[in-house]
Amino acid sequence: MDLNAARMFVAVVQAGSLSAAAARLGTPLPTLSRRIRELERQLKVQLLERSTRGTRLTDAGARLYEHAGRGIEALLEAEQAVASDQARLKGRLRLSLPQTFEPWWELLAAFQRRYPDIQVHVISTERRMDLVEDGIDVALRVGAIVHETMVARHVLTFRNVLVAGPALVERLGQPADPEALQHFPCAVWSTRVDAPVRWELGGQVVTPRAVLTTNDYHQLCHRALAGDVVTELPPFLAAGPIRDGRLVPLLPQHTLPEWKLHLVYPPHRHPSTIVRTYLDFCQGWLPNIARACEIGVA
């Protein structure tokens, strides 16, 4: 059954005539009349008896109105409830974030302080999730965007930083060039055990002597602070320890590649008010993210 035609039928019954219903719905009278006739043909039964004094329900029309009226009323109540929740920004926001991206944690905290009725569900993973299949509203992605059907909003560009603890630099000295890293114990971020261990430094690809590979930047930071290894860190993890002297930047003239950060979401024609509000909030918070990533920010 055509639900829109059923809604028009209910409006005709409640208004008492086709012309009154057309005025109430803001629908041209010929259109309304045609849709009711199409509904009658679809159901193969006459629903309304028309006369100069208005319309009268047939027995079949009365039975349809009894059931359809309750359904249309329930749909209207549901529509009003959704609109009310959107107006109060009440609901759930499902997000995917890369692991250890700390600047976004404070963004989410500030977002929920402003919109306390929004429940945020975060999946923190390095896996590229299928937003539609996994039910994700918005993902924060580092690197190239490979899913062309998604909308990608560029957030910022940054570079990781090569660092070591002062004790390691004092013991082994500053590396003079990227090739000198082969004489240093290094720790490298990687998601695969068998992945090739390489760093691109100023366009020069080197193979460091990796004593540790892990997909946990916090572990890399911990080992660098302990004076055990040379490693690369995101700028938001490296900035504070560099400022207070607990880490030393290495080979600053040989920079690591740029990484682009995007907010990615499905291309809905009408994103929910909550999603639009979150995207706008992120845009307004970007200066704070940029300050956290001030080392190597493009």
Secondary structure as GFF3:
##gff-version 3
##sequence-region A 1 298
A	DSSP	alpha_helix	3	15	.	.	.	ID=ss1
A	DSSP	alpha_helix	18	25	.	.	.	ID=ss2
A	DSSP	alpha_helix	29	43	.	.	.	ID=ss3
A	DSSP	beta_strand	48	51	.	.	.	ID=ss4
A	DSSP	beta_strand	54	57	.	.	.	ID=ss5
A	DSSP	alpha_helix	59	87	.	.	.	ID=ss6
A	DSSP	beta_strand	91	97	.	.	.	ID=ss7
A	DSSP	alpha_helix	102	114	.	.	.	ID=ss8
A	DSSP	beta_strand	118	124	.	.	.	ID=ss9
A	DSSP	beta_strand	138	142	.	.	.	ID=ss10
A	DSSP	beta_strand	151	159	.	.	.	ID=ss11
A	DSSP	beta_strand	161	164	.	.	.	ID=ss12
A	DSSP	alpha_helix	166	172	.	.	.	ID=ss13
A	DSSP	three_ten_helix	178	183	.	.	.	ID=ss14
A	DSSP	beta_strand	185	189	.	.	.	ID=ss15
A	DSSP	beta_strand	199	201	.	.	.	ID=ss16
A	DSSP	beta_strand	204	206	.	.	.	ID=ss17
A	DSSP	beta_strand	209	214	.	.	.	ID=ss18
A	DSSP	alpha_helix	217	225	.	.	.	ID=ss19
A	DSSP	beta_strand	230	233	.	.	.	ID=ss20
A	DSSP	alpha_helix	235	243	.	.	.	ID=ss21
A	DSSP	beta_strand	248	249	.	.	.	ID=ss22
A	DSSP	beta_strand	258	265	.	.	.	ID=ss23
A	DSSP	alpha_helix	273	292	.	.	.	ID=ss24
###
